[in-house]
Structures are given as structure tokens and as C-alpha cells.
Amino acid sequence: MTQKDCMKIVQLRKTKNVLTQNKEATQMAKDVVCSVDNCTYWQHGNKCNAGTIEVNNHLASEKAYKSDETLCKTFKPQASM
């Protein structure tokens, strides 16, 4: 195997690693825990079944530093029965 072949293999491995990392970063966690049982997306066992989830800073002009400084914008109240 030549040095050029080795360099190609190294580059392919680096590209594969970057693609794998990007794929993992864009996948949502399997089990999003949510105890807001009056949300349309809430499932028994405190699971969220929304296709995507949007979470924002509580105050848009400031950075969040604790979980209580964030808001779930995906929340949609269940229809009244």
C-alpha cells in the first residue's frame, strides 16, 4: 500500500466520523420525559410523542443558565372534553 493510499483511507475515515457525528447531533433523543399531562403530545409514562420539540429561553433577550429559564414552545393544550 502506498502512502497516497494510506492518506486516502485516513481522509475517508475522518469524513465518515464527521458524518456520523453530524447525524447523531441532529437526532432527537428517543425518550423525551415530560410530566405535562394536559399537553396533546403527552403519553402515559411521561413521554413526549411530538415529532419535533422547540425549547426557547424564557426571556428571548437573555441566555438561559438553568432549566427553569427555558420554555417548551411545542406545548399544545389537549382539547377540552
Buried (B, 14 or more C-beta within 10 A) or exposed (E): EEEEEEEEEEEEEEEEEEEEEEEEEEEEEEEBEBEEEEBEBBEEEEEBEBEEBEEEEEEEEEEBEEEEEEBBEBBEEEEEE
